Amino acid sequence: MKYNGIVQRKLTLLDEQVMRLRQHLDGVTAEAFAESWALRSMTERALQVAVEIVIDIAERIIAIEGAGPVPGASAAIDRLVTLGVLPSAEPYRTMVGFRNMIVHQYERVDPALVYELATRRLDDFRQFRDELDRL
């Protein structure tokens, strides 16, 4: 990867966030997850932080490339596609949408959706790292 140490440090933080989330949810059923306020809250926050890291990295790369500013997080993902950093905006635009939901519409967060993302979609964060590493 051609990007600076700040991007590398954030990628390391992303890896740690995903690893810790996997550890805490290992063996947890959807039912147990839905019943546990602590698990749901921890997972929502961990996913939010992971998405924030993706957004921070996107904005950092845009600044390094002199291709900004952009009006928001979704636009930052789209700009990385335009710059050829990412081959597609998905699943990253979906991540940003989820982050917006848990931050701004927190009263409507579906525990089943959070569980699904945290147990079946964490590899999307690894995909982001891998796509940056191919540069």
N, C-alpha and C positions, 0 to 999 in steps of 0.2 A: 504494500500500500504506500502511496506517495504522500499521504497526509501526515500532519504533524503529531507531536506527542500528546497534545490535548485530545485529539480524536482517538488515539490509541488508548489513552487512559480511560476515556469514556466507554470504549468498547470493552475494556477489562471490567469496568463497573457493570456494564450490561450483562456480561457473562456471569458475574457474581450474583447479580439480582436473579437471573433465571435459575442458576444452580440452587440458590437458597429457596426459591419458590418451589422447585421440584422436590427438594428435601422435605419441606414442611407439608407438602400435599401427598407425599408417597403413601399409598395405601388408604387414603381418605376417600370414602364413597361420596357420591353426589348427595345422598341423604344426610350423611354426617356433616358435609360441608354446608348444606342449606340450613341445618339446625344450629350451627356454630357461628355466632356473631363475630367472635375473635378470628376465626379462620377466614370468614368472608371479608372482614375489614382488612386483615393483613394482606389477603390476596389482591383486593382492589387497590390498595396502596402500592403493593409491589408491582402490579401491572402498570399502574399510573407512572411510577418512577421509571420503569423500563421503557415505556413509550416516550416519556420526557427525554430520556437519554437518546433515543432515536431522533427525536426532533432537534435536540441540541447538536447532535452530530450533523444532521442535515444542514442546519443553519451555519455551523462552523465551516463545512465544506463549501457552501455557497459563498461565504465571506472570503475564504481562501482563493476561490476561483474568481472573485470579483464579480459575481453574478447576482448580486442582491441589491437592495433588500427585497424580501417577499412579504406579502400581506398576512401570512399566517402559516400554521403548521402544514395544512394540506397543500398549500402552494409551495412550501419548501420541499415536500416529497415530489411534487410535480416537477420542480426545478431540477432536482437530482436526475430525474428521468431525461429531461431536456439536455442536461449536461452529459448524459451517457454514463452517469455513475451507477444508476439503477436501470435494469432493463424494463421494469414495469412499476407502476405506482402501487399495485396491489402486492401484498396484503397491507402495505404500510399506511395507505389512506384509511383502511378499515381500522387499523390500530389507533390512528388519530381520532377517528370518529368515536371509538370506544372510550378513549381518554376524555374526550369532550363530554360524553354521556356521564361518566362517573364523577367528573368535576362539576358539571353544570346541572345535570338532571339526576343527581344522586338518589333522590327519593324513588326513582323508578328503575333502579338497577336490578335486573333479574339474576338471582343467585345461580340459576342453571346456566345462564350465558357466561357468567364469570367463571364458573367451574369448567365449562367447556373450553374456554380460552386458556385457562391456566393448566388444564390437563392434556389438551390436544393441539394447542396452537403455539406453544412456547418455541417450537422449532422455527417459527417465523422470525424470531429474533436472531437465531443462528444464521438463517438465510440472509438477513441484512448484513451481518458480519461477513459472511462468505462473499456476498456481492461486492462489498467494499474491498475485501482482500484480493479480489481478482484484478484490481486496478494496478 
